[in-house]
């Protein structure tokens, strides 16, 4: 078991990451961050929305391809909170509206079409009772566009959580995350949780971070952008 900052400090480029867990006092904790190496990827900020956050360009004149950088990574549906690294947030949300499960909704999606990296799609849903699920959709054969879809379901354990990210480290192409989401320690202090993540993300590549503690439909959140309009 490690604090998330210990994991991040040893990885120059985890890419985009989702952490979910339970505080020692029983609240559900979550975090979502983005990083970027290119001008297009770094040109982003998190903006609060009615039911979560949306990513927008920091400088609209520099946008080359908005399809993979502009989306709503966090949305609330009833007592569920959806967190993802792409527009599959909307796929999951619309699935819930139709009574379709988290896992079944993601069967309609695949990894990102950004060869040669084929960035995996990572997702999580936090339920009102504190249980949560995490998912990764990843490429297993770029020649045939074949995908593997993994879903992990967790019951809440006070003081513990899980962390999943898109890349195992820096490289060209970028190596994909593998295995089960990593074990992490969850503190009772949202400020400490947020700072531990932000301060241990690579200073050059980090862009934005959104964290929160959830108790039912009540949320306490923090948002950090490297670039401020």
Secondary structure as UniProt FT lines:
FT   STRAND          2..3
FT   HELIX           4..9
FT   TURN            12..13
FT   STRAND          17..22
FT   TURN            24..25
FT   STRAND          28..35
FT   HELIX           39..42
FT   STRAND          44..48
FT   STRAND          52..57
FT   HELIX           60..62
FT   HELIX           66..68
FT   STRAND          74..77
FT   TURN            78..79
FT   STRAND          80..84
FT   HELIX           88..97
FT   TURN            98..99
FT   HELIX           102..106
FT   TURN            107..108
FT   TURN            115..117
FT   STRAND          121..126
FT   TURN            128..129
FT   STRAND          132..141
FT   TURN            142..145
FT   STRAND          146..154
FT   STRAND          160..165
FT   STRAND          182..185
FT   HELIX           190..200
FT   TURN            203..205
FT   STRAND          206..215
FT   TURN            216..217
FT   STRAND          218..225
//
